[in-house]
């Protein structure tokens, strides 16, 4: 492992490289190639189909933003749906709220969950919380079986639905049919939030995704976050039928201390939403 590097290309002309210290796990599941490595710079990392899904050093930024942002906008959220997220990072943040009653985690790949429990305890630590129900199914099929207005929050914490090589397990999560079904399983004041790729390198994708979302939700807002291991800027997108993300009425601004987080604050969330207004499209 003296001079082994992992390289992920974001375009044909730009990529991110990590020098590898140790290889912990490598296997092809029925859905994707799963690799866990220790890197010198970012600690332990989960790579799916050759793409960085999370690293020990900066996963908290992504997971805190994708969970505490909607929870700050509607603190009454009780029932949550996560699609993807088998590493458990989003669950770890959600279980901090005693008000949350149930979390349905739908990850198509059982092996990601098993590998995370074994090698990524820092994200998977709360997967056994009694409020968490795990389903190893395709998220786009799962939502078809759910009664209308069941969830207060839907988090799409998936792998890349686009990019070089196109057909990934997350491919079914960007169709209009899926978005319509998710909109239907959300309560009237429900919130949708999805990871929506790099604003720098996937701007065209974002534009078309936002156009689709607008068909099913009155309000949408992209949010720009900083995830160094994903090449820098990354985007999350909010959608809702009642919350106008550009004029949020937050009673009290949440601080890091009150939420038991390392990075998130509601003030910071507001700036991240503002930053999203300047997407290059
Ligand atoms: N899922 C979204 C990460 C996408 C990163 N993509 C990439 N590096 N090409 C993260 C899963 C963490 N729960």
Boltz pocket constraint, residues with backbone or C-beta under 6 A from the ligand:
constraints:
  - pocket:
      binder: B
      contacts: [[A, 8], [A, 51], [A, 52], [A, 53], [A, 54], [A, 85], [A, 86], [A, 87], [A, 88], [A, 89], [A, 90], [A, 157], [A, 158], [A, 159], [A, 160], [A, 195], [A, 229], [A, 230]]
      max_distance: 6.0
